[in-house]
């Protein structure tokens, strides 16, 4: 379930990976979180695939998977 932090185009969501959950942050160029959330929902499968690949490779920033717009 995505969670909003501030009123910009960045949202945080959790990726289910086995029995655990991994925090992910998606940065977009949208001015509101509502727009960013809509974008995430539209491309959810692709972002989850990218996030899983980064998790497996250990590509984390401060324990968070950081993603940006496609």
PDB file with SEQRES, HELIX, SHEET and CRYST1 records, atoms N, CA, C and O in Angstrom:
SEQRES   1 A   70  UNK UNK UNK UNK UNK UNK UNK UNK UNK UNK UNK UNK UNK          
SEQRES   2 A   70  UNK UNK UNK UNK UNK UNK UNK UNK UNK UNK UNK UNK UNK          
SEQRES   3 A   70  UNK UNK UNK UNK UNK UNK UNK UNK UNK UNK UNK UNK UNK          
SEQRES   4 A   70  UNK UNK UNK UNK UNK UNK UNK UNK UNK UNK UNK UNK UNK          
SEQRES   5 A   70  UNK UNK UNK UNK UNK UNK UNK UNK UNK UNK UNK UNK UNK          
SEQRES   6 A   70  UNK UNK UNK UNK UNK                                          
HELIX    1 AA1 UNK A   33  UNK A   42  1                                  10    
HELIX    2 AA2 UNK A   44  UNK A   57  1                                  14    
SHEET    1 AA1 4 UNK A   3  UNK A   4  0                                        
SHEET    2 AA1 4 UNK A  10  UNK A  17 -1                                        
SHEET    3 AA1 4 UNK A  20  UNK A  27 -1                                        
SHEET    4 AA1 4 UNK A  65  UNK A  68  1                                        
CRYST1    1.000    1.000    1.000  90.00  90.00  90.00 P 1           1          
ATOM      1  N   UNK A   1       0.840  -1.185   0.000  1.00  0.00           N  
ATOM      2  CA  UNK A   1       0.000   0.000   0.000  1.00  0.00           C  
ATOM      3  C   UNK A   1       0.881   1.242   0.000  1.00  0.00           C  
ATOM      4  O   UNK A   1       1.685   1.409   0.917  1.00  0.00           O  
ATOM      5  N   UNK A   2       0.762   2.104  -0.978  1.00  0.00           N  
ATOM      6  CA  UNK A   2       1.591   3.311  -1.015  1.00  0.00           C  
ATOM      7  C   UNK A   2       1.306   4.238   0.149  1.00  0.00           C  
ATOM      8  O   UNK A   2       0.177   4.325   0.631  1.00  0.00           O  
ATOM      9  N   UNK A   3       2.333   4.922   0.590  1.00  0.00           N  
ATOM     10  CA  UNK A   3       2.192   5.897   1.663  1.00  0.00           C  
ATOM     11  C   UNK A   3       2.814   7.202   1.201  1.00  0.00           C  
ATOM     12  O   UNK A   3       3.875   7.210   0.576  1.00  0.00           O  
ATOM     13  N   UNK A   4       2.157   8.290   1.509  1.00  0.00           N  
ATOM     14  CA  UNK A   4       2.627   9.599   1.085  1.00  0.00           C  
ATOM     15  C   UNK A   4       3.460  10.235   2.198  1.00  0.00           C  
ATOM     16  O   UNK A   4       3.156  10.069   3.379  1.00  0.00           O  
ATOM     17  N   UNK A   5       4.512  10.965   1.814  1.00  0.00           N  
ATOM     18  CA  UNK A   5       5.346  11.632   2.792  1.00  0.00           C  
ATOM     19  C   UNK A   5       5.113  13.134   2.794  1.00  0.00           C  
ATOM     20  O   UNK A   5       4.832  13.709   3.845  1.00  0.00           O  
ATOM     21  N   UNK A   6       5.223  13.772   1.653  1.00  0.00           N  
ATOM     22  CA  UNK A   6       5.031  15.206   1.547  1.00  0.00           C  
ATOM     23  C   UNK A   6       4.238  15.484   0.276  1.00  0.00           C  
ATOM     24  O   UNK A   6       3.993  14.575  -0.518  1.00  0.00           O  
ATOM     25  N   UNK A   7       3.844  16.723   0.086  1.00  0.00           N  
ATOM     26  CA  UNK A   7       2.996  17.017  -1.067  1.00  0.00           C  
ATOM     27  C   UNK A   7       3.831  17.302  -2.308  1.00  0.00           C  
ATOM     28  O   UNK A   7       3.833  18.416  -2.832  1.00  0.00           O  
ATOM     29  N   UNK A   8       4.532  16.285  -2.764  1.00  0.00           N  
ATOM     30  CA  UNK A   8       5.253  16.376  -4.029  1.00  0.00           C  
ATOM     31  C   UNK A   8       5.033  15.082  -4.783  1.00  0.00           C  
ATOM     32  O   UNK A   8       4.200  14.271  -4.379  1.00  0.00           O  
ATOM     33  N   UNK A   9       5.743  14.873  -5.844  1.00  0.00           N  
ATOM     34  CA  UNK A   9       5.524  13.704  -6.674  1.00  0.00           C  
ATOM     35  C   UNK A   9       6.321  12.476  -6.256  1.00  0.00           C  
ATOM     36  O   UNK A   9       6.597  11.612  -7.089  1.00  0.00           O  
ATOM     37  N   UNK A  10       6.691  12.381  -4.995  1.00  0.00           N  
ATOM     38  CA  UNK A  10       7.416  11.219  -4.491  1.00  0.00           C  
ATOM     39  C   UNK A  10       6.503  10.420  -3.579  1.00  0.00           C  
ATOM     40  O   UNK A  10       5.864  10.969  -2.682  1.00  0.00           O  
ATOM     41  N   UNK A  11       6.449   9.107  -3.822  1.00  0.00           N  
ATOM     42  CA  UNK A  11       5.636   8.250  -2.964  1.00  0.00           C  
ATOM     43  C   UNK A  11       6.456   7.052  -2.507  1.00  0.00           C  
ATOM     44  O   UNK A  11       7.415   6.644  -3.163  1.00  0.00           O  
ATOM     45  N   UNK A  12       6.060   6.506  -1.380  1.00  0.00           N  
ATOM     46  CA  UNK A  12       6.702   5.343  -0.804  1.00  0.00           C  
ATOM     47  C   UNK A  12       5.712   4.195  -0.816  1.00  0.00           C  
ATOM     48  O   UNK A  12       4.537   4.370  -0.493  1.00  0.00           O  
ATOM     49  N   UNK A  13       6.198   3.012  -1.193  1.00  0.00           N  
ATOM     50  CA  UNK A  13       5.347   1.833  -1.165  1.00  0.00           C  
ATOM     51  C   UNK A  13       6.193   0.646  -0.736  1.00  0.00           C  
ATOM     52  O   UNK A  13       7.420   0.733  -0.700  1.00  0.00           O  
ATOM     53  N   UNK A  14       5.545  -0.455  -0.414  1.00  0.00           N  
ATOM     54  CA  UNK A  14       6.247  -1.646   0.041  1.00  0.00           C  
ATOM     55  C   UNK A  14       6.098  -2.762  -0.973  1.00  0.00           C  
ATOM     56  O   UNK A  14       5.016  -3.002  -1.508  1.00  0.00           O  
ATOM     57  N   UNK A  15       7.205  -3.438  -1.225  1.00  0.00           N  
ATOM     58  CA  UNK A  15       7.250  -4.565  -2.137  1.00  0.00           C  
ATOM     59  C   UNK A  15       7.264  -5.842  -1.308  1.00  0.00           C  
ATOM     60  O   UNK A  15       8.114  -6.012  -0.434  1.00  0.00           O  
ATOM     61  N   UNK A  16       6.318  -6.741  -1.584  1.00  0.00           N  
ATOM     62  CA  UNK A  16       6.297  -8.034  -0.905  1.00  0.00           C  
ATOM     63  C   UNK A  16       7.360  -8.917  -1.543  1.00  0.00           C  
ATOM     64  O   UNK A  16       7.355  -9.133  -2.755  1.00  0.00           O  
ATOM     65  N   UNK A  17       8.263  -9.422  -0.724  1.00  0.00           N  
ATOM     66  CA  UNK A  17       9.334 -10.286  -1.200  1.00  0.00           C  
ATOM     67  C   UNK A  17       9.402 -11.475  -0.255  1.00  0.00           C  
ATOM     68  O   UNK A  17      10.040 -11.417   0.796  1.00  0.00           O  
ATOM     69  N   UNK A  18       8.739 -12.546  -0.642  1.00  0.00           N  
ATOM     70  CA  UNK A  18       8.616 -13.693   0.262  1.00  0.00           C  
ATOM     71  C   UNK A  18       7.751 -13.295   1.450  1.00  0.00           C  
ATOM     72  O   UNK A  18       6.671 -12.729   1.284  1.00  0.00           O  
ATOM     73  N   UNK A  19       8.237 -13.598   2.644  1.00  0.00           N  
ATOM     74  CA  UNK A  19       7.492 -13.259   3.858  1.00  0.00           C  
ATOM     75  C   UNK A  19       7.812 -11.855   4.353  1.00  0.00           C  
ATOM     76  O   UNK A  19       7.197 -11.382   5.309  1.00  0.00           O  
ATOM     77  N   UNK A  20       8.762 -11.188   3.719  1.00  0.00           N  
ATOM     78  CA  UNK A  20       9.154  -9.853   4.172  1.00  0.00           C  
ATOM     79  C   UNK A  20       8.628  -8.766   3.244  1.00  0.00           C  
ATOM     80  O   UNK A  20       8.097  -9.043   2.169  1.00  0.00           O  
ATOM     81  N   UNK A  21       8.789  -7.538   3.684  1.00  0.00           N  
ATOM     82  CA  UNK A  21       8.387  -6.365   2.902  1.00  0.00           C  
ATOM     83  C   UNK A  21       9.585  -5.452   2.770  1.00  0.00           C  
ATOM     84  O   UNK A  21      10.346  -5.271   3.720  1.00  0.00           O  
ATOM     85  N   UNK A  22       9.751  -4.875   1.590  1.00  0.00           N  
ATOM     86  CA  UNK A  22      10.863  -3.964   1.341  1.00  0.00           C  
ATOM     87  C   UNK A  22      10.323  -2.595   0.961  1.00  0.00           C  
ATOM     88  O   UNK A  22       9.474  -2.485   0.077  1.00  0.00           O  
ATOM     89  N   UNK A  23      10.805  -1.557   1.618  1.00  0.00           N  
ATOM     90  CA  UNK A  23      10.362  -0.196   1.322  1.00  0.00           C  
ATOM     91  C   UNK A  23      10.968   0.265   0.007  1.00  0.00           C  
ATOM     92  O   UNK A  23      12.152   0.056  -0.258  1.00  0.00           O  
ATOM     93  N   UNK A  24      10.130   0.897  -0.811  1.00  0.00           N  
ATOM     94  CA  UNK A  24      10.550   1.458  -2.091  1.00  0.00           C  
ATOM     95  C   UNK A  24      10.092   2.910  -2.164  1.00  0.00           C  
ATOM     96  O   UNK A  24       9.046   3.272  -1.627  1.00  0.00           O  
ATOM     97  N   UNK A  25      10.881   3.723  -2.828  1.00  0.00           N  
ATOM     98  CA  UNK A  25      10.523   5.131  -3.016  1.00  0.00           C  
ATOM     99  C   UNK A  25      10.557   5.423  -4.512  1.00  0.00           C  
ATOM    100  O   UNK A  25      11.549   5.160  -5.192  1.00  0.00           O  
ATOM    101  N   UNK A  26       9.462   5.966  -5.002  1.00  0.00           N  
ATOM    102  CA  UNK A  26       9.344   6.324  -6.417  1.00  0.00           C  
ATOM    103  C   UNK A  26       9.318   7.850  -6.546  1.00  0.00           C  
ATOM    104  O   UNK A  26       8.429   8.516  -6.015  1.00  0.00           O  
ATOM    105  N   UNK A  27      10.293   8.379  -7.249  1.00  0.00           N  
ATOM    106  CA  UNK A  27      10.352   9.818  -7.514  1.00  0.00           C  
ATOM    107  C   UNK A  27       9.829  10.078  -8.918  1.00  0.00           C  
ATOM    108  O   UNK A  27      10.228   9.420  -9.878  1.00  0.00           O  
ATOM    109  N   UNK A  28       8.936  11.040  -9.018  1.00  0.00           N  
ATOM    110  CA  UNK A  28       8.368  11.404 -10.308  1.00  0.00           C  
ATOM    111  C   UNK A  28       8.512  12.909 -10.521  1.00  0.00           C  
ATOM    112  O   UNK A  28       8.941  13.635  -9.624  1.00  0.00           O  
ATOM    113  N   UNK A  29       8.157  13.360 -11.699  1.00  0.00           N  
ATOM    114  CA  UNK A  29       8.181  14.800 -11.991  1.00  0.00           C  
ATOM    115  C   UNK A  29       6.808  15.434 -11.770  1.00  0.00           C  
ATOM    116  O   UNK A  29       6.619  16.621 -12.035  1.00  0.00           O  
ATOM    117  N   UNK A  30       5.851  14.641 -11.284  1.00  0.00           N  
ATOM    118  CA  UNK A  30       4.519  15.179 -11.030  1.00  0.00           C  
ATOM    119  C   UNK A  30       4.550  16.092  -9.815  1.00  0.00           C  
ATOM    120  O   UNK A  30       5.385  15.929  -8.925  1.00  0.00           O  
ATOM    121  N   UNK A  31       3.640  17.048  -9.783  1.00  0.00           N  
ATOM    122  CA  UNK A  31       3.635  18.021  -8.693  1.00  0.00           C  
ATOM    123  C   UNK A  31       2.840  17.554  -7.478  1.00  0.00           C  
ATOM    124  O   UNK A  31       2.971  18.139  -6.403  1.00  0.00           O  
ATOM    125  N   UNK A  32       2.021  16.517  -7.624  1.00  0.00           N  
ATOM    126  CA  UNK A  32       1.238  16.035  -6.483  1.00  0.00           C  
ATOM    127  C   UNK A  32       1.404  14.530  -6.319  1.00  0.00           C  
ATOM    128  O   UNK A  32       1.739  13.819  -7.266  1.00  0.00           O  
ATOM    129  N   UNK A  33       1.165  14.067  -5.115  1.00  0.00           N  
ATOM    130  CA  UNK A  33       1.226  12.643  -4.842  1.00  0.00           C  
ATOM    131  C   UNK A  33       0.078  11.901  -5.503  1.00  0.00           C  
ATOM    132  O   UNK A  33       0.221  10.733  -5.864  1.00  0.00           O  
ATOM    133  N   UNK A  34      -1.041  12.556  -5.663  1.00  0.00           N  
ATOM    134  CA  UNK A  34      -2.179  11.922  -6.330  1.00  0.00           C  
ATOM    135  C   UNK A  34      -1.797  11.538  -7.761  1.00  0.00           C  
ATOM    136  O   UNK A  34      -2.101  10.435  -8.214  1.00  0.00           O  
ATOM    137  N   UNK A  35      -1.136  12.446  -8.464  1.00  0.00           N  
ATOM    138  CA  UNK A  35      -0.690  12.153  -9.824  1.00  0.00           C  
ATOM    139  C   UNK A  35       0.363  11.041  -9.827  1.00  0.00           C  
ATOM    140  O   UNK A  35       0.333  10.155 -10.681  1.00  0.00           O  
ATOM    141  N   UNK A  36       1.291  11.093  -8.867  1.00  0.00           N  
ATOM    142  CA  UNK A  36       2.342  10.078  -8.770  1.00  0.00           C  
ATOM    143  C   UNK A  36       1.742   8.710  -8.455  1.00  0.00           C  
ATOM    144  O   UNK A  36       2.176   7.705  -9.017  1.00  0.00           O  
ATOM    145  N   UNK A  37       0.751   8.657  -7.566  1.00  0.00           N  
ATOM    146  CA  UNK A  37       0.102   7.399  -7.226  1.00  0.00           C  
ATOM    147  C   UNK A  37      -0.613   6.814  -8.440  1.00  0.00           C  
ATOM    148  O   UNK A  37      -0.554   5.605  -8.668  1.00  0.00           O  
ATOM    149  N   UNK A  38      -1.276   7.641  -9.208  1.00  0.00           N  
ATOM    150  CA  UNK A  38      -1.956   7.190 -10.418  1.00  0.00           C  
ATOM    151  C   UNK A  38      -0.943   6.607 -11.404  1.00  0.00           C  
ATOM    152  O   UNK A  38      -1.197   5.577 -12.028  1.00  0.00           O  
ATOM    153  N   UNK A  39       0.200   7.268 -11.539  1.00  0.00           N  
ATOM    154  CA  UNK A  39       1.270   6.796 -12.412  1.00  0.00           C  
ATOM    155  C   UNK A  39       1.797   5.438 -11.925  1.00  0.00           C  
ATOM    156  O   UNK A  39       2.012   4.529 -12.726  1.00  0.00           O  
ATOM    157  N   UNK A  40       2.002   5.309 -10.615  1.00  0.00           N  
ATOM    158  CA  UNK A  40       2.466   4.039 -10.053  1.00  0.00           C  
ATOM    159  C   UNK A  40       1.468   2.927 -10.344  1.00  0.00           C  
ATOM    160  O   UNK A  40       1.862   1.835 -10.755  1.00  0.00           O  
ATOM    161  N   UNK A  41       0.197   3.186 -10.137  1.00  0.00           N  
ATOM    162  CA  UNK A  41      -0.823   2.165 -10.371  1.00  0.00           C  
ATOM    163  C   UNK A  41      -0.839   1.718 -11.832  1.00  0.00           C  
ATOM    164  O   UNK A  41      -1.014   0.535 -12.126  1.00  0.00           O  
ATOM    165  N   UNK A  42      -0.660   2.656 -12.726  1.00  0.00           N  
ATOM    166  CA  UNK A  42      -0.674   2.352 -14.158  1.00  0.00           C  
ATOM    167  C   UNK A  42       0.510   1.468 -14.559  1.00  0.00           C  
ATOM    168  O   UNK A  42       0.385   0.621 -15.443  1.00  0.00           O  
ATOM    169  N   UNK A  43       1.652   1.668 -13.909  1.00  0.00           N  
ATOM    170  CA  UNK A  43       2.885   0.961 -14.260  1.00  0.00           C  
ATOM    171  C   UNK A  43       3.363   0.043 -13.132  1.00  0.00           C  
ATOM    172  O   UNK A  43       4.550  -0.276 -13.059  1.00  0.00           O  
ATOM    173  N   UNK A  44       2.467  -0.376 -12.268  1.00  0.00           N  
ATOM    174  CA  UNK A  44       2.830  -1.149 -11.067  1.00  0.00           C  
ATOM    175  C   UNK A  44       3.669  -2.386 -11.381  1.00  0.00           C  
ATOM    176  O   UNK A  44       4.679  -2.625 -10.719  1.00  0.00           O  
ATOM    177  N   UNK A  45       3.273  -3.170 -12.371  1.00  0.00           N  
ATOM    178  CA  UNK A  45       3.980  -4.404 -12.696  1.00  0.00           C  
ATOM    179  C   UNK A  45       5.438  -4.124 -13.060  1.00  0.00           C  
ATOM    180  O   UNK A  45       6.338  -4.826 -12.600  1.00  0.00           O  
ATOM    181  N   UNK A  46       5.668  -3.114 -13.876  1.00  0.00           N  
ATOM    182  CA  UNK A  46       7.026  -2.773 -14.280  1.00  0.00           C  
ATOM    183  C   UNK A  46       7.865  -2.288 -13.103  1.00  0.00           C  
ATOM    184  O   UNK A  46       9.029  -2.670 -12.979  1.00  0.00           O  
ATOM    185  N   UNK A  47       7.290  -1.451 -12.232  1.00  0.00           N  
ATOM    186  CA  UNK A  47       8.034  -0.971 -11.071  1.00  0.00           C  
ATOM    187  C   UNK A  47       8.352  -2.102 -10.105  1.00  0.00           C  
ATOM    188  O   UNK A  47       9.440  -2.133  -9.529  1.00  0.00           O  
ATOM    189  N   UNK A  48       7.423  -3.026  -9.919  1.00  0.00           N  
ATOM    190  CA  UNK A  48       7.691  -4.168  -9.047  1.00  0.00           C  
ATOM    191  C   UNK A  48       8.800  -5.044  -9.627  1.00  0.00           C  
ATOM    192  O   UNK A  48       9.638  -5.546  -8.878  1.00  0.00           O  
ATOM    193  N   UNK A  49       8.817  -5.233 -10.929  1.00  0.00           N  
ATOM    194  CA  UNK A  49       9.877  -6.011 -11.570  1.00  0.00           C  
ATOM    195  C   UNK A  49      11.237  -5.334 -11.369  1.00  0.00           C  
ATOM    196  O   UNK A  49      12.217  -5.996 -11.028  1.00  0.00           O  
ATOM    197  N   UNK A  50      11.295  -4.026 -11.578  1.00  0.00           N  
ATOM    198  CA  UNK A  50      12.540  -3.287 -11.391  1.00  0.00           C  
ATOM    199  C   UNK A  50      12.990  -3.326  -9.933  1.00  0.00           C  
ATOM    200  O   UNK A  50      14.176  -3.490  -9.645  1.00  0.00           O  
ATOM    201  N   UNK A  51      12.035  -3.174  -9.017  1.00  0.00           N  
ATOM    202  CA  UNK A  51      12.363  -3.181  -7.589  1.00  0.00           C  
ATOM    203  C   UNK A  51      12.902  -4.544  -7.161  1.00  0.00           C  
ATOM    204  O   UNK A  51      13.866  -4.611  -6.399  1.00  0.00           O  
ATOM    205  N   UNK A  52      12.304  -5.617  -7.634  1.00  0.00           N  
ATOM    206  CA  UNK A  52      12.791  -6.961  -7.300  1.00  0.00           C  
ATOM    207  C   UNK A  52      14.209  -7.178  -7.821  1.00  0.00           C  
ATOM    208  O   UNK A  52      15.044  -7.761  -7.130  1.00  0.00           O  
ATOM    209  N   UNK A  53      14.478  -6.716  -9.023  1.00  0.00           N  
ATOM    210  CA  UNK A  53      15.820  -6.857  -9.593  1.00  0.00           C  
ATOM    211  C   UNK A  53      16.839  -6.081  -8.762  1.00  0.00           C  
ATOM    212  O   UNK A  53      17.945  -6.569  -8.531  1.00  0.00           O  
ATOM    213  N   UNK A  54      16.487  -4.902  -8.318  1.00  0.00           N  
ATOM    214  CA  UNK A  54      17.405  -4.109  -7.496  1.00  0.00           C  
ATOM    215  C   UNK A  54      17.604  -4.734  -6.127  1.00  0.00           C  
ATOM    216  O   UNK A  54      18.708  -4.703  -5.583  1.00  0.00           O  
ATOM    217  N   UNK A  55      16.550  -5.295  -5.569  1.00  0.00           N  
ATOM    218  CA  UNK A  55      16.661  -5.956  -4.271  1.00  0.00           C  
ATOM    219  C   UNK A  55      17.603  -7.156  -4.362  1.00  0.00           C  
ATOM    220  O   UNK A  55      18.469  -7.334  -3.506  1.00  0.00           O  
ATOM    221  N   UNK A  56      17.437  -7.965  -5.382  1.00  0.00           N  
ATOM    222  CA  UNK A  56      18.283  -9.151  -5.574  1.00  0.00           C  
ATOM    223  C   UNK A  56      19.746  -8.746  -5.776  1.00  0.00           C  
ATOM    224  O   UNK A  56      20.650  -9.417  -5.279  1.00  0.00           O  
ATOM    225  N   UNK A  57      19.977  -7.651  -6.504  1.00  0.00           N  
ATOM    226  CA  UNK A  57      21.353  -7.214  -6.759  1.00  0.00           C  
ATOM    227  C   UNK A  57      21.947  -6.427  -5.589  1.00  0.00           C  
ATOM    228  O   UNK A  57      23.142  -6.132  -5.585  1.00  0.00           O  
ATOM    229  N   UNK A  58      21.113  -6.085  -4.590  1.00  0.00           N  
ATOM    230  CA  UNK A  58      21.602  -5.326  -3.438  1.00  0.00           C  
ATOM    231  C   UNK A  58      21.706  -3.842  -3.695  1.00  0.00           C  
ATOM    232  O   UNK A  58      22.381  -3.134  -2.948  1.00  0.00           O  
ATOM    233  N   UNK A  59      21.055  -3.354  -4.733  1.00  0.00           N  
ATOM    234  CA  UNK A  59      21.096  -1.942  -5.104  1.00  0.00           C  
ATOM    235  C   UNK A  59      20.102  -1.152  -4.254  1.00  0.00           C  
ATOM    236  O   UNK A  59      19.001  -0.832  -4.702  1.00  0.00           O  
ATOM    237  N   UNK A  60      20.509  -0.840  -3.015  1.00  0.00           N  
ATOM    238  CA  UNK A  60      19.668  -0.112  -2.062  1.00  0.00           C  
ATOM    239  C   UNK A  60      20.382   1.162  -1.636  1.00  0.00           C  
ATOM    240  O   UNK A  60      21.611   1.228  -1.633  1.00  0.00           O  
ATOM    241  N   UNK A  61      19.600   2.168  -1.278  1.00  0.00           N  
ATOM    242  CA  UNK A  61      20.133   3.405  -0.727  1.00  0.00           C  
ATOM    243  C   UNK A  61      19.568   3.561   0.668  1.00  0.00           C  
ATOM    244  O   UNK A  61      18.369   3.790   0.830  1.00  0.00           O  
ATOM    245  N   UNK A  62      20.411   3.440   1.674  1.00  0.00           N  
ATOM    246  CA  UNK A  62      19.979   3.499   3.069  1.00  0.00           C  
ATOM    247  C   UNK A  62      18.871   2.504   3.350  1.00  0.00           C  
ATOM    248  O   UNK A  62      17.937   2.805   4.093  1.00  0.00           O  
ATOM    249  N   UNK A  63      18.969   1.319   2.760  1.00  0.00           N  
ATOM    250  CA  UNK A  63      17.980   0.257   2.984  1.00  0.00           C  
ATOM    251  C   UNK A  63      16.693   0.406   2.214  1.00  0.00           C  
ATOM    252  O   UNK A  63      15.745  -0.341   2.453  1.00  0.00           O  
ATOM    253  N   UNK A  64      16.632   1.357   1.290  1.00  0.00           N  
ATOM    254  CA  UNK A  64      15.421   1.631   0.509  1.00  0.00           C  
ATOM    255  C   UNK A  64      15.731   1.441  -0.972  1.00  0.00           C  
ATOM    256  O   UNK A  64      16.796   1.834  -1.447  1.00  0.00           O  
ATOM    257  N   UNK A  65      14.800   0.843  -1.689  1.00  0.00           N  
ATOM    258  CA  UNK A  65      14.920   0.733  -3.143  1.00  0.00           C  
ATOM    259  C   UNK A  65      14.422   2.044  -3.728  1.00  0.00           C  
ATOM    260  O   UNK A  65      13.267   2.421  -3.530  1.00  0.00           O  
ATOM    261  N   UNK A  66      15.283   2.729  -4.441  1.00  0.00           N  
ATOM    262  CA  UNK A  66      14.932   4.029  -5.013  1.00  0.00           C  
ATOM    263  C   UNK A  66      14.673   3.853  -6.507  1.00  0.00           C  
ATOM    264  O   UNK A  66      15.525   3.363  -7.248  1.00  0.00           O  
ATOM    265  N   UNK A  67      13.489   4.260  -6.930  1.00  0.00           N  
ATOM    266  CA  UNK A  67      13.077   4.170  -8.330  1.00  0.00           C  
ATOM    267  C   UNK A  67      12.721   5.563  -8.848  1.00  0.00           C  
ATOM    268  O   UNK A  67      12.418   6.472  -8.075  1.00  0.00           O  
ATOM    269  N   UNK A  68      12.765   5.704 -10.154  1.00  0.00           N  
ATOM    270  CA  UNK A  68      12.330   6.954 -10.766  1.00  0.00           C  
ATOM    271  C   UNK A  68      11.453   6.631 -11.961  1.00  0.00           C  
ATOM    272  O   UNK A  68      11.308   5.468 -12.337  1.00  0.00           O  
ATOM    273  N   UNK A  69      10.879   7.643 -12.545  1.00  0.00           N  
ATOM    274  CA  UNK A  69       9.940   7.458 -13.643  1.00  0.00           C  
ATOM    275  C   UNK A  69      10.560   6.670 -14.778  1.00  0.00           C  
ATOM    276  O   UNK A  69      11.772   6.711 -14.995  1.00  0.00           O  
ATOM    277  N   UNK A  70       9.707   5.945 -15.505  1.00  0.00           N  
ATOM    278  CA  UNK A  70      10.150   5.173 -16.667  1.00  0.00           C  
ATOM    279  C   UNK A  70      10.484   6.098 -17.805  1.00  0.00           C  
ATOM    280  O   UNK A  70      10.878   5.639 -18.878  1.00  0.00           O  
TER     281      UNK A  70                                                      
END                                                                             
